[in-house]
Amino acid sequence: MLSKRNTVYLTAPINALVEGYYVDNITVAQIKERGNFGLGTFNYLDGEMVFLDGEVYQIRSDGLVYTVEDKEQTPFACVTFFNPDTLDDILGTDYKDIAHLLDNLLPSKNMLYAIRIDGVFNHVKTRAVPKSENYKPLVEVTKNQPIFDLYDVEGSLVGFYTPAFMESLSAPGYHLHFISSDRKQGGHLIGCDINKTSIGIQHVPELSLRLPVTLDFLTADLSRDISKDLDMAEK
């Protein structure tokens, strides 16, 4: 039997988030029981979550990093206990090439992977979603998201590769959030230019999915194909 330490834990399927359901009752304290690494967001879509080395951080729409109390709640988080199977040192490439590079490092496109990239970046472009009322579709919220450009910054990219066949559960492909080493800036990764980094990759062969028991979730119609909306919202 696989240990929960080699399991990705999802607090909810991402299609609920895409459809505008931004409130749930699972707490930061509870997700810390299921991992020490990951990403997500907070109730009412109040910023980007970075979960790194057991600490949860919130990057709000001002691009700044805030500490998070264990009582705070999340409508979507994807977490695991990070223990890389491989480590590779990388010099100079942009995000498009990172995706290509990671493709070459992953032995199969049909597996979940946790990915951590630490080091120095010449440029990192991020965004952070603004706090939103419930029920407003994610693609509408992200139309007004602020964009941030960070230069000559040291930090970490935290995230996952999810197979395309799981797109109703988590964002397919590479989904990465950035946080600077001084814990002052970050956000959802749009693009970057690497100087020198180390890439750690963990293959995670088991998924644990929680289904919310809120009235919103239980009565929602989640049958729509969200692929186009999710692609627009994540880029």
ChimeraX commands (.cxc) that place a marker at each C-alpha (Angstrom):
marker #1 position 0.00,0.00,0.00 radius 0.5
marker #1 position 1.29,3.46,-0.92 radius 0.5
marker #1 position 1.94,5.93,1.86 radius 0.5
marker #1 position 0.15,9.28,1.94 radius 0.5
marker #1 position 3.69,10.66,1.73 radius 0.5
marker #1 position 3.71,9.62,-1.92 radius 0.5
marker #1 position 0.21,10.89,-2.67 radius 0.5
marker #1 position -1.13,14.09,-4.20 radius 0.5
marker #1 position -4.04,15.38,-2.13 radius 0.5
marker #1 position -6.65,17.58,-3.80 radius 0.5
marker #1 position -9.10,19.42,-1.57 radius 0.5
marker #1 position -11.60,19.72,-4.45 radius 0.5
marker #1 position -11.76,19.19,-8.22 radius 0.5
marker #1 position -10.61,22.28,-10.09 radius 0.5
marker #1 position -13.72,22.44,-12.26 radius 0.5
marker #1 position -15.64,23.78,-9.25 radius 0.5
marker #1 position -13.15,26.65,-9.01 radius 0.5
marker #1 position -13.40,27.36,-12.73 radius 0.5
marker #1 position -17.18,27.62,-12.43 radius 0.5
marker #1 position -16.88,30.22,-9.67 radius 0.5
marker #1 position -17.26,28.28,-6.43 radius 0.5
marker #1 position -14.71,30.03,-4.24 radius 0.5
marker #1 position -15.79,29.08,-0.72 radius 0.5
marker #1 position -15.09,25.86,1.19 radius 0.5
marker #1 position -14.57,24.94,4.83 radius 0.5
marker #1 position -11.25,23.07,4.70 radius 0.5
marker #1 position -8.53,24.89,6.64 radius 0.5
marker #1 position -4.83,25.47,6.17 radius 0.5
marker #1 position -4.27,23.38,9.30 radius 0.5
marker #1 position -6.00,20.45,7.61 radius 0.5
marker #1 position -3.97,20.63,4.41 radius 0.5
marker #1 position -0.78,20.71,6.49 radius 0.5
marker #1 position -1.75,17.24,7.69 radius 0.5
marker #1 position -1.65,16.03,4.08 radius 0.5
marker #1 position 1.60,17.56,2.88 radius 0.5
marker #1 position 4.41,20.10,3.22 radius 0.5
marker #1 position 4.46,21.32,-0.38 radius 0.5
marker #1 position 1.97,22.53,-2.96 radius 0.5
marker #1 position -0.16,25.34,-4.29 radius 0.5
marker #1 position -3.72,26.60,-4.45 radius 0.5
marker #1 position -5.76,29.63,-3.51 radius 0.5
marker #1 position -7.86,30.95,-0.62 radius 0.5
marker #1 position -11.56,31.52,-0.03 radius 0.5
marker #1 position -13.03,34.17,-2.31 radius 0.5
marker #1 position -10.03,33.62,-4.58 radius 0.5
marker #1 position -7.99,35.92,-2.33 radius 0.5
marker #1 position -4.57,35.44,-3.90 radius 0.5
marker #1 position -2.20,32.63,-4.81 radius 0.5
marker #1 position -1.08,29.93,-2.35 radius 0.5
marker #1 position 2.50,28.71,-2.08 radius 0.5
marker #1 position 3.08,25.78,0.30 radius 0.5
marker #1 position 6.81,25.30,0.77 radius 0.5
marker #1 position 8.83,23.52,3.46 radius 0.5
marker #1 position 5.70,23.14,5.56 radius 0.5
marker #1 position 4.79,26.84,5.53 radius 0.5
marker #1 position 1.80,28.30,3.68 radius 0.5
marker #1 position 2.13,31.73,2.06 radius 0.5
marker #1 position -0.43,33.99,0.42 radius 0.5
marker #1 position 0.44,36.23,-2.53 radius 0.5
marker #1 position -2.33,38.79,-2.88 radius 0.5
marker #1 position -3.18,40.97,-5.87 radius 0.5
marker #1 position -0.55,43.52,-4.82 radius 0.5
marker #1 position 2.10,40.89,-5.58 radius 0.5
marker #1 position 3.30,40.79,-1.98 radius 0.5
marker #1 position 3.62,37.77,0.29 radius 0.5
marker #1 position 1.61,37.44,3.50 radius 0.5
marker #1 position 1.75,34.93,6.32 radius 0.5
marker #1 position -1.28,32.69,6.72 radius 0.5
marker #1 position -3.02,31.55,9.89 radius 0.5
marker #1 position -3.99,27.89,10.20 radius 0.5
marker #1 position -7.67,28.85,10.48 radius 0.5
marker #1 position -7.75,30.33,6.95 radius 0.5
marker #1 position -9.76,28.30,4.43 radius 0.5
marker #1 position -9.25,27.23,0.83 radius 0.5
marker #1 position -11.59,26.22,-2.02 radius 0.5
marker #1 position -8.73,24.51,-3.88 radius 0.5
marker #1 position -5.31,23.23,-2.88 radius 0.5
marker #1 position -3.04,20.56,-4.33 radius 0.5
marker #1 position -0.44,19.24,-1.88 radius 0.5
marker #1 position 1.99,16.41,-1.18 radius 0.5
marker #1 position 4.97,15.56,0.98 radius 0.5
marker #1 position 7.85,16.55,-1.28 radius 0.5
marker #1 position 10.69,14.07,-1.62 radius 0.5
marker #1 position 12.36,14.39,-5.04 radius 0.5
marker #1 position 13.35,11.30,-6.99 radius 0.5
marker #1 position 15.72,13.30,-9.24 radius 0.5
marker #1 position 17.73,16.53,-8.96 radius 0.5
marker #1 position 19.16,18.36,-11.97 radius 0.5
marker #1 position 21.19,21.59,-12.15 radius 0.5
marker #1 position 20.06,23.88,-14.97 radius 0.5
marker #1 position 21.63,26.96,-16.55 radius 0.5
marker #1 position 19.84,29.68,-18.55 radius 0.5
marker #1 position 16.54,28.98,-20.28 radius 0.5
marker #1 position 13.18,30.70,-20.66 radius 0.5
marker #1 position 9.85,29.24,-19.56 radius 0.5
marker #1 position 9.01,27.82,-22.97 radius 0.5
marker #1 position 12.27,25.93,-22.87 radius 0.5
marker #1 position 11.67,24.92,-19.25 radius 0.5
marker #1 position 8.48,23.20,-20.32 radius 0.5
marker #1 position 10.41,21.42,-23.06 radius 0.5
marker #1 position 13.19,20.59,-20.61 radius 0.5
marker #1 position 10.75,19.21,-18.05 radius 0.5
marker #1 position 9.10,17.14,-20.76 radius 0.5
marker #1 position 12.47,15.49,-21.29 radius 0.5
marker #1 position 12.92,14.89,-17.57 radius 0.5
marker #1 position 9.53,13.22,-17.07 radius 0.5
marker #1 position 9.52,9.52,-17.98 radius 0.5
marker #1 position 5.77,9.45,-18.69 radius 0.5
marker #1 position 3.05,11.99,-19.52 radius 0.5
marker #1 position 0.54,9.78,-17.69 radius 0.5
marker #1 position 1.93,10.32,-14.17 radius 0.5
marker #1 position 1.54,13.05,-11.57 radius 0.5
marker #1 position 4.77,14.87,-10.67 radius 0.5
marker #1 position 5.63,17.36,-7.94 radius 0.5
marker #1 position 8.19,19.90,-9.18 radius 0.5
marker #1 position 10.41,22.29,-7.24 radius 0.5
marker #1 position 12.83,24.67,-8.96 radius 0.5
marker #1 position 15.18,26.67,-6.71 radius 0.5
marker #1 position 17.75,29.24,-7.74 radius 0.5
marker #1 position 18.46,32.57,-9.39 radius 0.5
marker #1 position 16.22,33.99,-12.12 radius 0.5
marker #1 position 17.03,36.84,-14.49 radius 0.5
marker #1 position 13.33,37.55,-14.87 radius 0.5
marker #1 position 10.11,36.10,-13.49 radius 0.5
marker #1 position 6.67,37.19,-14.73 radius 0.5
marker #1 position 3.81,36.38,-12.36 radius 0.5
marker #1 position 0.21,37.26,-11.71 radius 0.5
marker #1 position -2.02,37.12,-8.65 radius 0.5
marker #1 position -5.79,36.88,-8.88 radius 0.5
marker #1 position -7.80,39.63,-7.19 radius 0.5
marker #1 position -10.25,38.75,-4.43 radius 0.5
marker #1 position -13.63,37.99,-5.95 radius 0.5
marker #1 position -17.22,37.47,-4.97 radius 0.5
marker #1 position -18.49,33.90,-5.14 radius 0.5
marker #1 position -20.03,32.57,-8.38 radius 0.5
marker #1 position -18.11,34.82,-10.77 radius 0.5
marker #1 position -16.46,32.49,-13.33 radius 0.5
marker #1 position -12.70,32.20,-13.04 radius 0.5
marker #1 position -12.12,33.27,-16.63 radius 0.5
marker #1 position -13.89,36.57,-15.86 radius 0.5
marker #1 position -11.89,37.20,-12.68 radius 0.5
marker #1 position -8.54,36.60,-14.37 radius 0.5
marker #1 position -9.27,39.16,-17.10 radius 0.5
marker #1 position -8.38,41.87,-14.57 radius 0.5
marker #1 position -5.47,40.16,-12.86 radius 0.5
marker #1 position -2.38,42.31,-12.18 radius 0.5
marker #1 position 0.91,41.23,-13.76 radius 0.5
marker #1 position 4.28,41.54,-12.03 radius 0.5
marker #1 position 7.81,41.52,-13.45 radius 0.5
marker #1 position 10.61,40.52,-11.07 radius 0.5
marker #1 position 14.24,40.92,-12.15 radius 0.5
marker #1 position 17.44,39.36,-10.80 radius 0.5
marker #1 position 15.55,37.50,-8.11 radius 0.5
marker #1 position 16.33,34.38,-6.11 radius 0.5
marker #1 position 13.48,32.10,-5.22 radius 0.5
marker #1 position 11.51,28.92,-5.77 radius 0.5
marker #1 position 8.96,27.61,-8.22 radius 0.5
marker #1 position 6.52,25.19,-6.62 radius 0.5
marker #1 position 4.00,23.08,-8.47 radius 0.5
marker #1 position 2.90,20.01,-10.35 radius 0.5
marker #1 position 2.60,18.33,-13.70 radius 0.5
marker #1 position -0.87,16.87,-14.20 radius 0.5
marker #1 position -1.78,14.55,-17.11 radius 0.5
marker #1 position -4.24,15.91,-19.68 radius 0.5
marker #1 position -6.81,13.23,-18.86 radius 0.5
marker #1 position -7.18,14.72,-15.35 radius 0.5
marker #1 position -8.15,18.23,-16.44 radius 0.5
marker #1 position -11.43,18.26,-14.48 radius 0.5
marker #1 position -9.47,17.56,-11.28 radius 0.5
marker #1 position -6.38,19.79,-11.54 radius 0.5
marker #1 position -4.83,22.17,-14.08 radius 0.5
marker #1 position -3.32,19.98,-16.84 radius 0.5
marker #1 position 0.32,20.34,-17.79 radius 0.5
marker #1 position 2.68,22.44,-15.70 radius 0.5
marker #1 position 1.15,24.57,-12.94 radius 0.5
marker #1 position 3.77,26.53,-10.97 radius 0.5
marker #1 position 3.74,29.31,-8.38 radius 0.5
marker #1 position 6.77,31.46,-7.51 radius 0.5
marker #1 position 7.97,32.86,-4.20 radius 0.5
marker #1 position 11.15,34.87,-3.65 radius 0.5
marker #1 position 13.73,33.67,-1.14 radius 0.5
marker #1 position 13.12,36.74,1.02 radius 0.5
marker #1 position 9.41,35.81,1.09 radius 0.5
marker #1 position 8.38,39.25,-0.17 radius 0.5
marker #1 position 7.14,38.67,-3.75 radius 0.5
marker #1 position 5.60,35.95,-5.85 radius 0.5
marker #1 position 2.56,34.72,-7.72 radius 0.5
marker #1 position 1.30,32.35,-10.39 radius 0.5
marker #1 position 4.04,31.79,-12.95 radius 0.5
marker #1 position 3.46,33.19,-16.43 radius 0.5
marker #1 position 7.05,33.02,-17.65 radius 0.5
marker #1 position 10.66,33.22,-16.55 radius 0.5
marker #1 position 14.26,33.48,-17.63 radius 0.5
marker #1 position 16.55,31.25,-15.59 radius 0.5
marker #1 position 20.09,32.12,-14.55 radius 0.5
marker #1 position 21.02,29.09,-12.45 radius 0.5
marker #1 position 18.63,26.66,-10.78 radius 0.5
marker #1 position 18.20,23.17,-9.40 radius 0.5
marker #1 position 15.14,21.14,-10.44 radius 0.5
marker #1 position 13.73,18.48,-8.14 radius 0.5
marker #1 position 11.09,16.11,-9.50 radius 0.5
marker #1 position 9.03,13.58,-7.57 radius 0.5
marker #1 position 6.76,11.09,-9.32 radius 0.5
marker #1 position 3.54,10.63,-7.37 radius 0.5
marker #1 position 1.56,7.53,-8.37 radius 0.5
marker #1 position -1.43,8.03,-6.10 radius 0.5
marker #1 position -4.14,10.71,-5.92 radius 0.5
marker #1 position -6.45,11.40,-2.99 radius 0.5
marker #1 position -9.45,13.55,-3.94 radius 0.5
marker #1 position -11.69,15.21,-1.37 radius 0.5
marker #1 position -15.20,16.21,-2.45 radius 0.5
marker #1 position -16.59,19.28,-0.64 radius 0.5
marker #1 position -19.84,18.86,1.28 radius 0.5
marker #1 position -20.95,22.48,0.91 radius 0.5
marker #1 position -24.42,23.16,-0.49 radius 0.5
marker #1 position -22.87,25.03,-3.41 radius 0.5
marker #1 position -20.79,22.03,-4.45 radius 0.5
marker #1 position -23.52,19.47,-3.89 radius 0.5
marker #1 position -25.98,21.39,-6.09 radius 0.5
marker #1 position -23.54,22.65,-8.75 radius 0.5
marker #1 position -23.67,21.55,-12.38 radius 0.5
marker #1 position -20.07,20.57,-13.09 radius 0.5
marker #1 position -20.71,18.71,-16.33 radius 0.5
marker #1 position -19.50,21.47,-18.68 radius 0.5
marker #1 position -16.24,21.09,-20.59 radius 0.5
marker #1 position -13.95,23.59,-18.81 radius 0.5
marker #1 position -10.82,23.07,-20.90 radius 0.5
marker #1 position -10.94,26.38,-22.82 radius 0.5
marker #1 position -11.79,28.44,-19.74 radius 0.5
marker #1 position -9.09,26.77,-17.68 radius 0.5
marker #1 position -6.50,27.30,-20.38 radius 0.5
marker #1 position -7.38,31.01,-20.59 radius 0.5
marker #1 position -7.40,31.45,-16.81 radius 0.5
marker #1 position -4.08,29.71,-16.23 radius 0.5
marker #1 position -2.09,31.64,-18.85 radius 0.5
marker link #1:1,2 radius 0.2
marker link #1:2,3 radius 0.2
marker link #1:3,4 radius 0.2
marker link #1:4,5 radius 0.2
marker link #1:5,6 radius 0.2
marker link #1:6,7 radius 0.2
marker link #1:7,8 radius 0.2
marker link #1:8,9 radius 0.2
marker link #1:9,10 radius 0.2
marker link #1:10,11 radius 0.2
marker link #1:11,12 radius 0.2
marker link #1:12,13 radius 0.2
marker link #1:13,14 radius 0.2
marker link #1:14,15 radius 0.2
marker link #1:15,16 radius 0.2
marker link #1:16,17 radius 0.2
marker link #1:17,18 radius 0.2
marker link #1:18,19 radius 0.2
marker link #1:19,20 radius 0.2
marker link #1:20,21 radius 0.2
marker link #1:21,22 radius 0.2
marker link #1:22,23 radius 0.2
marker link #1:23,24 radius 0.2
marker link #1:24,25 radius 0.2
marker link #1:25,26 radius 0.2
marker link #1:26,27 radius 0.2
marker link #1:27,28 radius 0.2
marker link #1:28,29 radius 0.2
marker link #1:29,30 radius 0.2
marker link #1:30,31 radius 0.2
marker link #1:31,32 radius 0.2
marker link #1:32,33 radius 0.2
marker link #1:33,34 radius 0.2
marker link #1:34,35 radius 0.2
marker link #1:35,36 radius 0.2
marker link #1:36,37 radius 0.2
marker link #1:37,38 radius 0.2
marker link #1:38,39 radius 0.2
marker link #1:39,40 radius 0.2
marker link #1:40,41 radius 0.2
marker link #1:41,42 radius 0.2
marker link #1:42,43 radius 0.2
marker link #1:43,44 radius 0.2
marker link #1:44,45 radius 0.2
marker link #1:45,46 radius 0.2
marker link #1:46,47 radius 0.2
marker link #1:47,48 radius 0.2
marker link #1:48,49 radius 0.2
marker link #1:49,50 radius 0.2
marker link #1:50,51 radius 0.2
marker link #1:51,52 radius 0.2
marker link #1:52,53 radius 0.2
marker link #1:53,54 radius 0.2
marker link #1:54,55 radius 0.2
marker link #1:55,56 radius 0.2
marker link #1:56,57 radius 0.2
marker link #1:57,58 radius 0.2
marker link #1:58,59 radius 0.2
marker link #1:59,60 radius 0.2
marker link #1:60,61 radius 0.2
marker link #1:61,62 radius 0.2
marker link #1:62,63 radius 0.2
marker link #1:63,64 radius 0.2
marker link #1:64,65 radius 0.2
marker link #1:65,66 radius 0.2
marker link #1:66,67 radius 0.2
marker link #1:67,68 radius 0.2
marker link #1:68,69 radius 0.2
marker link #1:69,70 radius 0.2
marker link #1:70,71 radius 0.2
marker link #1:71,72 radius 0.2
marker link #1:72,73 radius 0.2
marker link #1:73,74 radius 0.2
marker link #1:74,75 radius 0.2
marker link #1:75,76 radius 0.2
marker link #1:76,77 radius 0.2
marker link #1:77,78 radius 0.2
marker link #1:78,79 radius 0.2
marker link #1:79,80 radius 0.2
marker link #1:80,81 radius 0.2
marker link #1:81,82 radius 0.2
marker link #1:82,83 radius 0.2
marker link #1:83,84 radius 0.2
marker link #1:84,85 radius 0.2
marker link #1:85,86 radius 0.2
marker link #1:86,87 radius 0.2
marker link #1:87,88 radius 0.2
marker link #1:88,89 radius 0.2
marker link #1:89,90 radius 0.2
marker link #1:90,91 radius 0.2
marker link #1:91,92 radius 0.2
marker link #1:92,93 radius 0.2
marker link #1:93,94 radius 0.2
marker link #1:94,95 radius 0.2
marker link #1:95,96 radius 0.2
marker link #1:96,97 radius 0.2
marker link #1:97,98 radius 0.2
marker link #1:98,99 radius 0.2
marker link #1:99,100 radius 0.2
marker link #1:100,101 radius 0.2
marker link #1:101,102 radius 0.2
marker link #1:102,103 radius 0.2
marker link #1:103,104 radius 0.2
marker link #1:104,105 radius 0.2
marker link #1:105,106 radius 0.2
marker link #1:106,107 radius 0.2
marker link #1:107,108 radius 0.2
marker link #1:108,109 radius 0.2
marker link #1:109,110 radius 0.2
marker link #1:110,111 radius 0.2
marker link #1:111,112 radius 0.2
marker link #1:112,113 radius 0.2
marker link #1:113,114 radius 0.2
marker link #1:114,115 radius 0.2
marker link #1:115,116 radius 0.2
marker link #1:116,117 radius 0.2
marker link #1:117,118 radius 0.2
marker link #1:118,119 radius 0.2
marker link #1:119,120 radius 0.2
marker link #1:120,121 radius 0.2
marker link #1:121,122 radius 0.2
marker link #1:122,123 radius 0.2
marker link #1:123,124 radius 0.2
marker link #1:124,125 radius 0.2
marker link #1:125,126 radius 0.2
marker link #1:126,127 radius 0.2
marker link #1:127,128 radius 0.2
marker link #1:128,129 radius 0.2
marker link #1:129,130 radius 0.2
marker link #1:130,131 radius 0.2
marker link #1:131,132 radius 0.2
marker link #1:132,133 radius 0.2
marker link #1:133,134 radius 0.2
marker link #1:134,135 radius 0.2
marker link #1:135,136 radius 0.2
marker link #1:136,137 radius 0.2
marker link #1:137,138 radius 0.2
marker link #1:138,139 radius 0.2
marker link #1:139,140 radius 0.2
marker link #1:140,141 radius 0.2
marker link #1:141,142 radius 0.2
marker link #1:142,143 radius 0.2
marker link #1:143,144 radius 0.2
marker link #1:144,145 radius 0.2
marker link #1:145,146 radius 0.2
marker link #1:146,147 radius 0.2
marker link #1:147,148 radius 0.2
marker link #1:148,149 radius 0.2
marker link #1:149,150 radius 0.2
marker link #1:150,151 radius 0.2
marker link #1:151,152 radius 0.2
marker link #1:152,153 radius 0.2
marker link #1:153,154 radius 0.2
marker link #1:154,155 radius 0.2
marker link #1:155,156 radius 0.2
marker link #1:156,157 radius 0.2
marker link #1:157,158 radius 0.2
marker link #1:158,159 radius 0.2
marker link #1:159,160 radius 0.2
marker link #1:160,161 radius 0.2
marker link #1:161,162 radius 0.2
marker link #1:162,163 radius 0.2
marker link #1:163,164 radius 0.2
marker link #1:164,165 radius 0.2
marker link #1:165,166 radius 0.2
marker link #1:166,167 radius 0.2
marker link #1:167,168 radius 0.2
marker link #1:168,169 radius 0.2
marker link #1:169,170 radius 0.2
marker link #1:170,171 radius 0.2
marker link #1:171,172 radius 0.2
marker link #1:172,173 radius 0.2
marker link #1:173,174 radius 0.2
marker link #1:174,175 radius 0.2
marker link #1:175,176 radius 0.2
marker link #1:176,177 radius 0.2
marker link #1:177,178 radius 0.2
marker link #1:178,179 radius 0.2
marker link #1:179,180 radius 0.2
marker link #1:180,181 radius 0.2
marker link #1:181,182 radius 0.2
marker link #1:182,183 radius 0.2
marker link #1:183,184 radius 0.2
marker link #1:184,185 radius 0.2
marker link #1:185,186 radius 0.2
marker link #1:186,187 radius 0.2
marker link #1:187,188 radius 0.2
marker link #1:188,189 radius 0.2
marker link #1:189,190 radius 0.2
marker link #1:190,191 radius 0.2
marker link #1:191,192 radius 0.2
marker link #1:192,193 radius 0.2
marker link #1:193,194 radius 0.2
marker link #1:194,195 radius 0.2
marker link #1:195,196 radius 0.2
marker link #1:196,197 radius 0.2
marker link #1:197,198 radius 0.2
marker link #1:198,199 radius 0.2
marker link #1:199,200 radius 0.2
marker link #1:200,201 radius 0.2
marker link #1:201,202 radius 0.2
marker link #1:202,203 radius 0.2
marker link #1:203,204 radius 0.2
marker link #1:204,205 radius 0.2
marker link #1:205,206 radius 0.2
marker link #1:206,207 radius 0.2
marker link #1:207,208 radius 0.2
marker link #1:208,209 radius 0.2
marker link #1:209,210 radius 0.2
marker link #1:210,211 radius 0.2
marker link #1:211,212 radius 0.2
marker link #1:212,213 radius 0.2
marker link #1:213,214 radius 0.2
marker link #1:214,215 radius 0.2
marker link #1:215,216 radius 0.2
marker link #1:216,217 radius 0.2
marker link #1:217,218 radius 0.2
marker link #1:218,219 radius 0.2
marker link #1:219,220 radius 0.2
marker link #1:220,221 radius 0.2
marker link #1:221,222 radius 0.2
marker link #1:222,223 radius 0.2
marker link #1:223,224 radius 0.2
marker link #1:224,225 radius 0.2
marker link #1:225,226 radius 0.2
marker link #1:226,227 radius 0.2
marker link #1:227,228 radius 0.2
marker link #1:228,229 radius 0.2
marker link #1:229,230 radius 0.2
marker link #1:230,231 radius 0.2
marker link #1:231,232 radius 0.2
marker link #1:232,233 radius 0.2
marker link #1:233,234 radius 0.2
marker link #1:234,235 radius 0.2
view
